[in-house]
Amino acid sequence: MGTNAKLFWLLTVFYALASAGYTVWNIVSTGKVEIIGTAAIAMLVFLSGLIAFYLQRTHKSQGPVPEDNPSANIEDGDGEIGFFNAFSWWPMFLGLFAAMSFASLAIGWWLFFIAVPLALIAVFGFVFENYRGQYAH
């Protein structure tokens, strides 16, 4: 994580130089600043700086991880990743009903009133699928 933070700090500096160079180039060639490109490249400075800051703070609080150790083994990074169901239909229905609710903006509000209750049922089913049936715990 420390290496990633350093890489993102390096990207932040690169984007800052690229933003300054882009601005100077536009001033020299056209006599004015091109707002959209300058703002877009300048936002890259802030976004990569934000990621670098987060990674650096996480590295300081978490300490070294196996990914930072060049002599680490693959087994050093093993750990519990999480709990995943083997099979579930709820994500498909949730995506379908969410797509229907967004399509209602183009088709008509009547579809919204059909899709939202169905999407709420799919959300509840997805959230509570581990409390009943085969995967209950």
C-alpha angles and dihedrals in degrees: 000000000000091000091050091051091052091049092052091048087053090050090050091056091045092051091047090054091044091051092050091046092048092050094048091046091053093047092050096044102038104014094238140071118261100224104198099050093042092050092046094052091042090054088056087061091056095042096049090043090053092052091046091050092049093048092047093050091046091049091052094049098039099040126216117341126203090257090066093053111085092200096049122125125230090249091061090072094051117118143126109302098186145271119297128179116238093225136005136166095193098087090055093051092044091053092046095051093043089053089049091052092050091045088056088073088067101031105038145291092260089073090053091059090053098042101046097060090046090049090051090052089050091049092052091045092050094047097045101036091109093058098067141024128023097339098044116138 
